[in-house]
Amino acid sequence: MRKICVVITARPSYSRIKTALSAIRNHPRLELQLVVAGSALLERYGSAVKYIESDGFIITERVFNILEGENLTAAAKTTGIGILELSTVFENLKPDIVVTIADRFETIATAITASYMNIPLAHIQGGEVTGNIDEKVRHAITKLADYHFAASAGAQKRIHLLGEEKSSIYNTGCPSIDLASEALSNSDINFDIYQKYGGVGAKFKNSEDYIVVMQHPVTNEYQESKCQITETLKAIQELNLSTFWFWPNVDAGSFGTSKGIRSFREKNEVNNIHFFKNMEPTDFLKLLINSKCLIGNSSVGIRECAYLGIPVVNIGSRQQRRDRGTNVIDVNYDKEEIKNAVNSWIYGDQPQKSLVYGGGDAGKQIAEKLAEVELKFHKTIIY
């Protein structure tokens, strides 16, 4: 049995890896070691660990390494704490392969630790480009990783251009598309949203048309996060559409985003927005499928919404240059631009679905490759 240690550090990471976790757990030649760390353990960011456990996964280790502050210094120190803690975890578990996901500051702690401990490292979602520090982190992890599970053909090509061996790069698609495919097969919202997930704000009938907002701070613009979120709030208030709004993640600037939301609610009568911390991945996808539009800067608008054909208004630079389908309108942090884009989707033609991030079988592909690849923690020079 080959021991595969997967490290989940934040709520988006779980939806990006869930189907691969199931495939690894069910594979006859693999043993799943599941480490949950960072903001995935914290209630204020939706406590993703609750959903992980409710899906039947056994957590092998928990790593509490988030330093309060939600600024650049806290992010850097959190990364350092992650290296300290994960080195002990890996020493105890002795995995054959460590799997790290995407591009967050907690993610690079996993990559650095595995690399210095001579443990083969697999990276999911490398090779992508965006408009913030995540791109630097992602490419750094690519150079530390030994196996690369790219989510698109463009990402696969970029990984090779970074100097990685073609034989170690696999275009599996994104595991989050697997979940989107499952949700699409049964997309009815067959649960009471408010009873199951609580939240605060206005409540709407299931029959009402609604939109969804998910906007995070941008790490290299974190000082502007309060102003940026205020423009979106103004737009949503004036559109007066029923809105489900999700709380920002733990990135630098999230305090400003949260403060902007709270300040706006205190000064304005907001009768069309309900705020949530988090939601189970499948339930969230069902909510998206039945919505009129997604607004914000989350990668779910670029990935899952492309596959599902859901209209997206993408705000700002956070997803700049990422591979995408035809479902995205890009706008600036400007109330009128946001309103015009939302109205153009609601009253205009709907986008076509896209397979740019795969067709829904990434988890199984990843598990099979992890079972059969040669174990290695070195690079062949091909420059």
N, C-alpha and C positions, 0 to 999 in steps of 0.2 A: 504494500500500500504506500503510495507516494503522498506525503503530507503537504497539503496546500494551505498556507496561512494567508487569509484575506483580511486586510485592515480597512475598516470603515470608519471614517473620521467626521462625517457630516451627513445631514439628512438627504442631500441630493445624491450622495455616493451610494446610498442603499438602493435607490431605484435604478441606478446605473449598473448595479451588480447582482440584483436579486435573482434573476433567472440563472446566472452563472453559478451563484451559491447553490441553488437547487440542483443544477446539473453536476456540480462537483460532489455534493453530498450523496447523490444517487449513483455516482460512477463506481463501478466495481473495483477500480484500481486506484481510487483517490480517497483520502481522508481529509475532511474539511476542518481546519482550525480557524475559528472566527474571532477576531480581535476587534472590539468596538472602542473607539477613542474620541477625544475632542468634543466638539459640540453635539455629536450624535448622542451623548450621554446626558445632555443638559435639558432640563424642563423648559427653560426660557426660549429655546430654539426648537421646541416641539418634541423633544425626547424621542428621537427616532428609534432608540433602543426598545421602546415599548412595542413598536410595530414589528421590529425584527423578531422579538420573542413571541409575539402573537402569531407570527407566520410559522412558528415551530422550529426556528433555528436555535441551537444551543450555543451560547456565547462562551468561548474558551477563556478569554481574558478581557478585562476592562482597564482602560488607561485614561486617567483623569489628568489632562495636561493643558487645558485652556486657561490662560492667564487673563484676568479681567482687564478691561481697558478699551478694547475694540479700536485700537489704533495700530500704527505700523510697528511701534516698539513692542507692543503686546504680541503681535503676530510673530515677530522675529523670536521673541523669548519663548512663545508657545512651541515654535518649531524646535528650539533647543531642548525644551523639556520633553518633547516627544521623542527625540533621539535618545535621551537618557533613559526614559521609561521603556521604550520599545526594545532597546538592546537587552534589557533584562528579560523581557517577554520572549524574544527570539532565542536567547540562551537557554531558557527553560523548555520551550516548545520544540526546538531543533527542527524547523520546517525544511522540506526539500526545496520548495519554491515559495517566495512571498509575492503576493499580488497587491499592487497599489492602483488607485483609481484616479484618473483625471489630473487636476492641476492646482489643488488647494495648498496653502502653506503647511497644513498638517500632513499632506500627502508626501511632500518632499522629505519630511522627517523619516517616513517609512522607507523611502528609496535610499537615503543616505545610510541609514542603519543597516539595511540588508546588504548594501554594497560593501561597507567596511567590515561586515562579518562574513564575507565570502558566501552569501546565500544567493542563489539565482533569483533574479527579480523579473517579474512580469508586469507590464504597464498597460492598462486599458485606457483608451482614448488619447493616445499620444498623437503628435503630428498635426494638431489643429492650431489655428491662429485666431487670436482675439485681440481686443483693443486695450488690454491692461496687463498687469504684472503676471497674471496667470499664464500668459504665453511663455514668458521667460522660465517660469517654474516648470511648465509642461515640457519644454525642450530640454531643460536640465535633467529632468527625470528620464527622458528618452535616452540621454547619453549614459545614464546610470543603469538603465534596464538591459536585460539580456533577451527578453522576448517582448514583442510588441503586438498588441491586439488593437488594430486601428478600426475606427468606426466608419470610415469612408475611403473611397479610392484616392481622393485628394490628400487625406491624412497619410495614407500608406505611402504615397509618393514623397511627401515631405520628410517622413522618417528616413527613407532611403537617402534623400538629399542631405540629411544630417550626418550621413556616413555609416548608417547601420546596415548590417548584412541583409540582403533580400530574403535569405532563407529563414530569418528570424522575425520577419514582418508578415502579419496575417491580417487581411481585410475581413474581419468577422462581422462587421456591422456593430451597432451599439446595442447592448443588452436591454437598454430602456425601450427599444423598439419592440422587443419581445413582449414586454408588459403592455405596450400600446396595442399590439395585435390582439392580445388576450382581452383587453378592455373593449376593443372594437367589436368583438364577437358577442359581447353581452354588455351593452353600454347603458342600460337603464339604471337610473339612480334609485336603487331599491333599498335605501336606508334613510333614516332621518338625519339630515346633515347637522342640525343644531343639537339634537340629543346626543349624537355620537361624538361631535367635535367641539361643541360649546362655542367659544368665541364671543365677541362683543359687537354690538351695533344693530342695525336694522335687520329685520327678517322678512323673507319673501316667500311667496307660494311657489311650489315646484313648477307650476305652469307658466310662470313669468319668464320672459326673455332676460338674460343676464350676461354680464361680461366678467372676466377674471383678471385680476392685477397681481403681478409678482415682480417687484422691482427691488434690486439689491444695490448697495453702495458700490462704487467703482474704486478700487484700491488706489489708483494713481490720481483720483479726483475726490478723495474721501472728505476733504474739507468743504466740498460743495454739496455733500449728500443731502443736507437739510433743504437747501434751495431747490435741488433737483427733484426731490420727492414732492415738494410743495406745488411745483408746476403740474405734476401728474394729479395730485389731489384736486387742484382747481379744475382741471379738465374733466375729471370724473364727476365732480359735483355739478358742473354745468351741463354735462351730458344727461344727467339725471336718469341713468340706467341702473337697474339693480346690479350690484357689484359684490363679488366675493374677492376679498383682498387678503393676501398672505404676507405674514411678517417676514422681514429681511433675514438673511443669514448672518453669520458671525464675523464677516469680513470687516477690516478697518473702515470706519465710517458708518457702521450699522447703528451706532448710538445717535448720530446725526439724523439718519433716516427715521429711526424710531421716535426721536424727539420731534421731528417735523410732523409725523403723523399725529402724535399726542397733542402738540400745540395747535394743529389745524382743527382737531376735534373739539378742543376747548373753546376756540374762538368762532367756530362756524357750526351751524346746524346741519349735520350730515345725516340725511334720512335714506340714503340709497346705498350705503356700504356696510357690509358685515366683515369683520376682521377675524382671521384664523391664525394660529401658530403653525400648524402642520396638519397633514392628512395622510392616510395610508396611500401608497403609490397608485394602486388600482382605483381607489375611490377618487383620487385627484384627477386621474385620467378620464374617468367617467364624467366628472364635473366639467372638464375641458371639452370633451366631445359634445356635450349638450349646450355649450356656451355659444355666444355669437362671435366672441373675439377674445384673444389674450393680449393684455397690454403690459409692458414692462421691459425688462432686459435679461430675463432668465434664459438659459440655454434650452429649456423645455420648449420654448417657442421656435427654436431653430431645429431641434431634433424631433421630438415626439410629434409636435404640431405639423411638421412637414409630412410625416408619414400619415397622420390622421386627416390632413387637409384642413386644419383649423386656421382661420385668419389670425395674423399676429401684427401688432403695432410694436415695433422694437425701438426702444428709446435710447439714444446716446451711443457710446463707443464700446460698451462692455462686450458685445458680440460682433464687433467690427471684423470683417474679412473671414468669418467662419463660413464653411460650406453650408449652403442653404437651398431650400426649394423655392417655389414661387409664391409661398404663403406669407411673405414678410414685407411690410412697408416700414422703412427706416425713417425715423424722425429725430429732431433735436429735443432738448428739454424745453419745450415751448408749448404752452397750453393750447394755442390755436392749432398748431401742427398736429398735436395728439388728437384733438377733437375731430379735425378734418379727416385724419387717417382712419379713426374708428368709424366715422359715418360712411366713409367710402367702402369699408368692408361690409357694414350692416346693410347699406342700400345698393351696393354694387355687385359685380360678379364674384363668385366664390373661387378660391384657389384649387388647383389640381393637387392630388396627393403625390408624394415623391418618395422614392426608395433610396435617396442619397445616403441615409444612415442604416441601410439594411432592410431585410424583409421579415425579421422576426425569429431568427434561429441562432442568434449570436451566443447565447448562454451555452448551448450544447456544443457549438464549435469551439468555444474557449476551453471548456472542460476536456474535450477530446484532445486538443493540442497540449494542454497541461499534462495529460497522461502519457503522451508519446514523445515529447521533445527531449533531446539530449540535455542532461543537467550540466549547466555551465555557468561560470561567473567571470568570464573573461571575454575580450573582444578580439576578433580577427581583423588585423589592420587592412583596410581596403582603399585607403586614400590614394 
